[in-house]
Amino acid sequence: MRRAHIAVLAALALAGCEIYTPATPGAIAAASYKSPEPPSVTLMSMVNESSGRSEHAALLINGSQRVLYDPAGTFTHPDLPRAGDVHYGMTPRFVDYYERYHARFGYFVEADEVPIGRADADRLIANAQAEGQQMKMMCGLAAAEVLRPVPPFAEVTRSLWPEGLREDFKRMPGVTTSYVYENDIGQNKVWEHSDQPRS
């Protein structure tokens, strides 16, 4: 068992973190998006159709602004400012884009939305900002660390494997679930700039 733990830690160390230039406070402020929808947090799970288990987790948090916390994720977009693992300016177009970036042959995206108070949503945003950038394979642990200090989520699963979070969210009071399926092969990396109308 000890060797298995050492192997996992070694893999994490080798994976490291992506190198990028964080957005400036001005760019983040300019991109801020306030959704008219009620405050909520949505667990975005990238589910392997063969195993039926989540292999990546992210949090879409809708408070005084709507942001995406995508710990150790590969998603990026030239029109979305990012600092740490927080993406700012998550309009409905970019939420849709994020889902379609991940949904592909063999994988679907499950979104489990839980209503929360505005103060709790803003606390989750602050927690996500404080986490900084995560190493690869740490999405489940990082998302749990953001969630657990807020009372409704105090008992969510802490694990390297994000399936536990998915199971926890599906049991939350008031949860609503939606799915995105696509049949393309590979991640969608055709950028859509905000100044180009979507066909």
Backbone bond lengths (Angstrom), bond angles and torsions (degrees), N, CA, C in turn:
res aa  C-N    CA-C-N  psi(-1)  N-CA   C-N-CA  omega(-1)  CA-C   N-CA-C  phi
1 M - - - 1.455 - - 1.524 110.54 -
2 R 1.322 116.17 -40.75 1.458 120.86 179.85 1.528 110.64 -61.39
3 R 1.336 116.77 -40.69 1.462 119.94 178.90 1.517 111.29 -63.87
4 A 1.335 116.36 -37.50 1.469 119.97 178.84 1.517 110.67 -63.10
5 H 1.339 116.60 -42.39 1.470 120.41 179.07 1.523 110.62 -64.59
6 I 1.314 116.43 -41.44 1.467 120.24 179.09 1.523 110.46 -63.15
7 A 1.332 116.29 -40.42 1.471 120.22 179.48 1.516 111.09 -63.50
8 V 1.339 116.61 -41.88 1.464 120.02 178.71 1.522 110.67 -63.33
9 L 1.336 116.61 -45.52 1.467 120.20 179.98 1.521 111.36 -63.21
10 A 1.320 117.07 -38.63 1.459 120.43 178.20 1.517 111.12 -64.06
11 A 1.337 116.02 -41.11 1.467 119.46 178.84 1.519 110.95 -63.78
12 L 1.340 115.51 -39.71 1.460 118.90 178.68 1.519 111.34 -64.68
13 A 1.313 116.18 -41.27 1.464 119.88 -179.52 1.527 110.83 -64.49
14 L 1.324 116.22 -40.55 1.456 119.59 179.78 1.520 111.29 -69.14
15 A 1.351 116.13 -35.14 1.457 119.21 -178.62 1.524 110.61 -64.13
16 G 1.334 116.27 -39.66 1.453 121.04 176.47 1.514 112.99 62.01
17 C 1.320 115.09 -158.60 1.454 121.99 179.97 1.512 110.11 -120.97
18 E 1.305 114.69 149.09 1.454 120.35 174.88 1.525 109.03 -66.18
19 I 1.326 117.12 140.57 1.458 121.01 178.05 1.525 108.60 -95.58
20 Y 1.310 116.75 125.37 1.462 121.09 179.05 1.520 107.97 -154.51
21 T 1.322 116.32 167.14 1.462 121.44 178.89 1.521 108.90 -98.41
22 P 1.337 118.53 116.70 1.460 119.70 -179.82 1.526 111.91 -61.56
23 A 1.313 115.96 147.91 1.466 121.02 178.11 1.525 110.08 -65.95
24 T 1.319 115.77 151.84 1.455 120.96 177.39 1.522 109.95 -76.58
25 P 1.327 117.80 156.27 1.468 119.76 176.57 1.532 112.39 -55.60
26 G 1.334 116.31 -35.07 1.461 119.44 178.65 1.513 112.56 -64.49
27 A 1.328 116.61 -42.62 1.462 120.88 179.23 1.525 110.88 -66.06
28 I 1.328 115.64 -38.25 1.465 119.93 178.96 1.526 110.27 -65.47
29 A 1.328 116.68 -45.36 1.467 120.52 -179.80 1.522 111.19 -62.61
30 A 1.334 116.23 -39.99 1.463 120.53 -178.28 1.524 111.79 -66.66
31 A 1.329 116.53 -30.69 1.469 120.52 -176.66 1.525 113.07 -88.51
32 S 1.317 117.92 -9.87 1.460 121.36 -174.20 1.527 111.62 -50.62
33 Y 1.321 115.38 133.28 1.469 120.84 -179.79 1.518 109.03 -124.28
34 K 1.327 116.26 125.86 1.459 122.11 177.14 1.514 108.49 -105.34
35 S 1.311 116.39 114.46 1.456 121.47 -177.81 1.527 110.57 -80.05
36 P 1.339 117.78 143.04 1.473 120.11 175.27 1.521 112.77 -76.53
37 E 1.324 117.27 -7.22 1.457 120.67 -178.53 1.526 110.55 -76.51
38 P 1.327 117.83 157.82 1.471 120.76 -179.74 1.532 111.29 -63.16
39 P 1.328 117.19 155.21 1.473 120.71 179.27 1.530 111.23 -57.99
40 S 1.312 114.85 142.23 1.467 119.36 -177.80 1.520 109.51 -165.41
41 V 1.315 114.88 167.92 1.465 121.35 167.22 1.521 106.31 -131.18
42 T 1.328 115.54 133.77 1.460 121.33 -178.40 1.515 109.24 -119.11
43 L 1.326 115.84 123.68 1.458 120.28 173.30 1.513 108.10 -83.37
44 M 1.329 115.89 119.81 1.461 122.30 177.47 1.525 107.39 -98.33
45 S 1.318 116.76 114.15 1.465 121.99 -177.57 1.517 110.19 -111.91
46 M 1.335 116.80 129.14 1.451 122.02 175.24 1.519 107.30 -95.97
47 V 1.320 116.04 106.84 1.465 122.15 -167.13 1.525 111.10 -104.11
48 N 1.318 115.12 129.01 1.461 122.15 175.66 1.531 108.13 -76.34
49 E 1.341 116.77 120.30 1.458 119.84 -176.43 1.521 112.14 -65.27
50 S 1.316 118.25 -30.38 1.465 120.90 -178.51 1.519 112.02 -70.44
51 S 1.344 115.95 -46.45 1.465 119.80 -177.60 1.520 112.60 -89.38
52 G 1.346 116.42 -21.86 1.456 119.97 -175.76 1.514 113.51 74.09
53 R 1.335 117.14 16.38 1.463 121.47 -175.87 1.529 111.31 -118.63
54 S 1.317 114.94 147.82 1.459 120.46 177.39 1.522 110.72 -71.76
55 E 1.331 116.00 137.12 1.464 120.78 178.44 1.527 112.48 -115.99
56 H 1.319 117.05 -4.94 1.467 120.61 175.27 1.518 108.26 -156.22
57 A 1.330 115.79 145.65 1.460 120.85 -179.04 1.517 110.30 -132.99
58 A 1.324 115.24 141.82 1.460 122.35 174.45 1.522 107.82 -140.89
59 L 1.327 116.49 162.34 1.461 121.84 -179.74 1.520 110.10 -120.94
60 L 1.313 116.48 123.03 1.457 122.16 171.37 1.520 106.14 -97.55
61 I 1.339 116.33 114.51 1.461 120.50 -172.58 1.525 109.13 -113.89
62 N 1.328 115.48 123.96 1.457 121.34 -177.88 1.529 109.30 -114.10
63 G 1.329 115.01 100.39 1.460 121.10 178.11 1.511 109.48 -126.87
64 S 1.339 117.42 -124.98 1.460 120.19 176.51 1.529 110.57 -66.80
65 Q 1.330 116.53 -18.91 1.457 123.80 166.98 1.529 106.70 -145.87
66 R 1.335 116.24 167.26 1.460 118.61 177.97 1.522 109.12 -108.75
67 V 1.316 115.23 124.56 1.464 121.95 -178.05 1.524 108.95 -129.86
68 L 1.318 114.89 162.67 1.453 122.02 174.65 1.518 108.33 -115.31
69 Y 1.322 116.32 124.06 1.461 121.28 171.90 1.517 106.91 -101.07
70 D 1.335 116.22 110.16 1.467 122.49 -174.11 1.521 109.04 -121.41
71 P 1.340 117.39 72.58 1.464 120.07 -173.96 1.519 112.47 -63.74
72 A 1.335 115.03 128.67 1.466 121.93 178.24 1.519 112.18 60.58
73 G 1.324 117.16 23.31 1.459 120.75 -179.06 1.519 112.65 -85.54
74 T 1.325 115.40 165.22 1.470 121.42 179.19 1.515 111.75 -99.57
75 F 1.320 118.09 -6.80 1.456 121.76 -175.46 1.523 111.65 -69.10
76 T 1.311 115.23 138.68 1.462 121.61 171.52 1.519 107.76 -154.94
77 H 1.314 116.85 160.81 1.467 121.88 177.06 1.523 107.51 -154.26
78 P 1.322 117.66 134.81 1.470 119.82 -176.27 1.521 114.10 -63.54
79 D 1.322 118.06 -18.37 1.467 120.87 179.88 1.528 112.91 -96.72
80 L 1.324 117.69 1.61 1.461 121.12 -178.98 1.521 110.16 -113.41
81 P 1.324 118.00 109.96 1.467 119.47 175.10 1.524 110.70 -62.48
82 R 1.318 114.94 143.67 1.464 120.47 -178.59 1.518 109.32 -136.16
83 A 1.311 115.77 139.17 1.464 121.87 171.76 1.519 106.76 -139.99
84 G 1.329 116.57 128.53 1.455 119.47 -170.79 1.525 107.59 64.25
85 D 1.321 116.45 -128.51 1.462 121.01 175.47 1.523 111.44 -111.32
86 V 1.332 116.49 20.69 1.460 121.83 179.84 1.524 109.43 -101.85
87 H 1.334 116.09 127.05 1.458 122.97 176.62 1.525 107.85 -106.07
88 Y 1.328 115.59 131.34 1.464 121.57 -175.73 1.532 110.39 -105.83
89 G 1.349 115.48 155.88 1.457 119.74 177.47 1.519 113.22 83.48
90 M 1.342 116.96 37.28 1.461 120.64 -175.51 1.530 111.13 -82.00
91 T 1.315 114.23 77.57 1.459 121.21 174.20 1.530 108.70 -71.27
92 P 1.342 118.16 168.49 1.470 119.37 177.05 1.531 112.62 -54.88
93 R 1.342 117.50 -36.14 1.466 120.20 178.74 1.524 111.04 -60.38
94 F 1.333 117.04 -43.55 1.455 119.54 -176.63 1.526 112.28 -77.28
95 V 1.332 117.57 -29.09 1.463 119.31 172.65 1.526 108.94 -62.70
96 D 1.325 115.85 -46.27 1.460 120.66 177.51 1.532 110.62 -60.20
97 Y 1.320 115.73 -42.08 1.461 119.06 -178.87 1.529 110.92 -64.04
98 Y 1.328 115.75 -41.97 1.467 119.81 179.33 1.526 110.53 -59.81
99 E 1.325 116.33 -45.57 1.465 119.55 -179.55 1.527 110.89 -62.56
100 R 1.314 116.62 -42.34 1.465 119.93 -177.19 1.531 112.19 -76.61
101 Y 1.308 116.42 -20.68 1.470 120.14 172.60 1.527 109.96 -64.03
102 H 1.336 116.05 -36.97 1.466 120.51 -175.43 1.528 113.72 -93.14
103 A 1.333 117.39 -34.45 1.463 119.53 -178.29 1.526 109.28 -70.85
104 R 1.325 116.32 129.48 1.463 121.75 -178.58 1.519 108.85 -163.75
105 F 1.309 116.01 -178.89 1.453 119.74 179.67 1.535 109.81 -56.70
106 G 1.322 116.35 123.81 1.461 121.11 178.97 1.514 114.90 91.88
107 Y 1.342 117.87 -11.12 1.463 121.27 -179.37 1.525 109.99 -137.61
108 F 1.323 116.61 141.15 1.459 120.40 170.84 1.519 108.80 -127.39
109 V 1.326 114.80 162.91 1.465 120.78 179.32 1.524 108.64 -107.08
110 E 1.313 115.43 127.94 1.459 121.89 175.35 1.520 108.23 -110.68
111 A 1.327 116.51 128.69 1.465 121.80 179.01 1.522 108.62 -114.22
112 D 1.337 116.69 116.09 1.463 122.51 178.49 1.523 108.50 -109.67
113 E 1.323 115.16 105.32 1.470 121.44 -175.37 1.521 111.02 -97.26
114 V 1.335 115.26 129.70 1.465 121.74 -179.58 1.530 108.58 -120.47
115 P 1.336 118.69 125.35 1.469 120.41 177.33 1.527 110.87 -71.91
116 I 1.322 116.01 137.54 1.464 121.41 177.29 1.523 108.38 -141.75
117 G 1.326 117.20 171.01 1.455 121.03 176.80 1.519 111.70 -75.12
118 R 1.324 115.97 158.88 1.458 120.61 -179.48 1.531 111.66 -60.54
119 A 1.322 116.74 -41.73 1.468 119.87 -179.74 1.522 110.81 -62.63
120 D 1.337 117.12 -41.11 1.461 120.02 178.43 1.530 110.95 -65.93
121 A 1.324 116.61 -39.63 1.468 120.06 178.42 1.524 110.74 -62.29
122 D 1.323 116.21 -43.50 1.465 119.00 -179.70 1.527 111.34 -68.61
123 R 1.312 116.84 -30.93 1.466 119.51 175.42 1.525 110.40 -67.06
124 L 1.323 116.69 -39.20 1.464 119.88 176.56 1.524 111.16 -63.07
125 I 1.325 116.72 -40.47 1.469 120.01 177.46 1.528 109.84 -61.19
126 A 1.329 116.37 -45.69 1.469 120.10 179.18 1.528 110.93 -62.25
127 N 1.323 116.77 -40.38 1.465 120.03 177.96 1.525 110.95 -61.72
128 A 1.330 116.24 -43.43 1.469 120.78 -179.92 1.520 110.72 -63.71
129 Q 1.319 116.82 -41.36 1.470 120.70 178.67 1.526 110.79 -62.98
130 A 1.326 116.20 -36.79 1.465 120.70 -177.91 1.525 112.78 -72.95
131 E 1.334 118.01 -20.98 1.458 121.44 -176.96 1.524 112.96 -71.31
132 G 1.316 117.31 -25.27 1.462 119.30 -178.28 1.514 111.40 71.03
133 Q 1.330 116.02 -154.67 1.458 121.37 -177.15 1.529 110.52 -97.02
134 Q 1.324 115.71 134.34 1.457 121.65 -175.59 1.526 112.25 -100.27
135 M 1.336 115.36 152.88 1.448 120.73 174.02 1.526 110.01 -73.29
136 K 1.317 116.15 160.82 1.455 121.23 177.87 1.527 110.06 -57.07
137 M 1.325 114.57 148.71 1.471 123.76 177.40 1.527 113.55 74.44
138 M 1.328 118.41 7.24 1.459 120.27 -176.29 1.520 113.34 -103.10
139 C 1.330 118.37 11.51 1.456 119.98 -171.76 1.529 112.70 -60.96
140 G 1.335 117.14 -43.27 1.462 119.53 -178.30 1.513 113.07 -63.08
141 L 1.322 116.20 -46.50 1.463 120.76 178.66 1.526 111.32 -63.79
142 A 1.337 115.79 -45.33 1.464 119.90 -176.76 1.521 111.46 -64.34
143 A 1.332 117.47 -43.28 1.462 120.35 178.77 1.524 110.68 -62.85
144 A 1.330 116.99 -40.39 1.466 120.34 178.43 1.529 111.07 -64.23
145 E 1.327 117.78 -38.63 1.467 121.27 179.39 1.525 110.91 -63.73
146 V 1.316 116.80 -35.26 1.474 120.74 177.38 1.525 110.29 -69.74
147 L 1.313 117.01 -39.31 1.463 121.80 -173.74 1.526 114.23 -79.00
148 R 1.323 117.68 -41.32 1.463 121.47 -166.03 1.540 115.14 -61.85
149 P 1.352 120.83 -31.15 1.462 118.28 178.49 1.531 114.09 -68.83
150 V 1.321 118.03 -12.44 1.464 121.68 -179.96 1.528 107.94 -97.11
151 P 1.352 117.95 122.10 1.464 121.78 -167.53 1.530 117.48 -46.08
152 P 1.337 120.75 -43.03 1.471 116.85 -178.35 1.523 113.77 -60.74
153 F 1.331 116.73 -17.66 1.463 120.41 -173.82 1.532 112.50 -118.45
154 A 1.326 116.27 17.92 1.465 120.44 -173.28 1.524 113.12 -61.12
155 E 1.332 117.54 -25.46 1.462 120.41 -174.82 1.532 113.06 -107.26
156 V 1.337 118.65 12.27 1.463 118.03 -178.50 1.525 110.35 -65.45
157 T 1.322 115.22 154.14 1.452 122.66 -174.11 1.520 112.19 -66.56
158 R 1.329 116.37 132.73 1.457 122.71 171.82 1.521 107.87 -103.28
159 S 1.327 116.73 111.43 1.460 120.46 -176.33 1.522 109.32 -160.15
160 L 1.344 115.81 154.29 1.455 119.67 172.20 1.521 111.23 -65.71
161 W 1.328 116.61 -23.40 1.461 121.31 -177.17 1.526 109.24 -97.85
162 P 1.341 117.95 121.49 1.474 121.12 -172.90 1.520 115.25 -76.54
163 E 1.326 118.52 -3.97 1.463 119.76 -179.53 1.526 111.59 -61.12
164 G 1.333 117.45 -33.80 1.464 119.96 178.90 1.519 112.00 -60.45
165 L 1.323 117.07 -40.84 1.469 120.65 177.39 1.522 110.89 -62.71
166 R 1.325 115.57 -42.44 1.468 119.61 179.21 1.522 110.38 -58.83
167 E 1.315 117.34 -45.22 1.461 121.07 179.53 1.525 110.99 -64.09
168 D 1.346 116.61 -39.58 1.465 120.56 178.76 1.523 111.05 -61.99
169 F 1.336 116.95 -46.59 1.465 121.02 -176.18 1.520 111.26 -65.61
170 K 1.313 117.45 -35.21 1.457 119.46 -178.93 1.526 111.78 -65.95
171 R 1.335 116.88 -17.57 1.474 121.33 178.73 1.530 112.48 -97.40
172 M 1.321 118.60 -2.33 1.462 121.17 -177.14 1.534 111.34 -69.66
173 P 1.335 117.51 141.92 1.472 120.10 176.76 1.527 111.20 -60.51
174 G 1.310 116.76 134.15 1.460 121.85 175.34 1.513 115.33 78.89
175 V 1.329 118.58 6.98 1.466 120.92 -176.86 1.531 110.63 -66.51
176 T 1.324 115.06 140.90 1.465 121.36 171.19 1.528 107.24 -122.60
177 T 1.320 115.38 140.18 1.466 120.79 -173.05 1.515 110.51 -121.97
178 S 1.337 115.28 136.79 1.456 121.21 174.42 1.524 108.84 -135.07
179 Y 1.334 115.76 163.58 1.460 120.97 -174.57 1.525 109.94 -135.21
180 V 1.327 115.66 149.10 1.465 121.55 172.59 1.520 107.68 -127.87
181 Y 1.343 115.03 124.64 1.458 121.75 177.94 1.521 109.13 -119.98
182 E 1.318 117.33 139.76 1.454 123.04 172.70 1.527 108.70 -142.98
183 N 1.318 116.30 160.82 1.467 120.56 -177.45 1.517 113.32 -114.21
184 D 1.346 118.46 8.12 1.452 119.17 178.23 1.527 109.75 -68.59
185 I 1.318 115.62 161.24 1.464 121.02 -179.62 1.525 108.44 -105.96
186 G 1.309 117.30 121.06 1.457 121.43 -179.30 1.517 111.35 91.80
187 Q 1.321 115.60 165.60 1.455 120.55 -177.84 1.521 110.59 -73.90
188 N 1.313 115.11 141.13 1.457 121.34 178.81 1.529 108.57 -73.30
189 K 1.331 116.66 113.04 1.460 119.94 -178.06 1.533 111.58 -122.28
190 V 1.319 116.35 23.94 1.458 120.42 175.30 1.523 106.79 -86.12
191 W 1.333 116.32 106.92 1.460 120.06 -173.79 1.514 111.17 -69.26
192 E 1.320 114.43 139.56 1.463 120.98 171.42 1.515 107.02 -112.07
193 H 1.323 116.86 115.26 1.456 120.35 178.04 1.524 109.51 -84.21
194 S 1.329 115.98 150.22 1.454 120.55 -174.77 1.530 112.13 -64.40
195 D 1.333 118.09 -20.44 1.458 120.13 -178.75 1.525 112.10 -91.46
196 Q 1.329 117.29 5.97 1.453 121.53 178.65 1.509 109.64 -113.67
197 P 1.335 118.25 122.34 1.462 119.43 -179.85 1.515 111.57 -64.09
198 R 1.320 115.52 144.12 1.456 119.77 179.92 1.508 109.96 -83.81
199 S 1.333 117.17 132.53 1.461 120.35 -179.01 1.506 110.59 -78.76
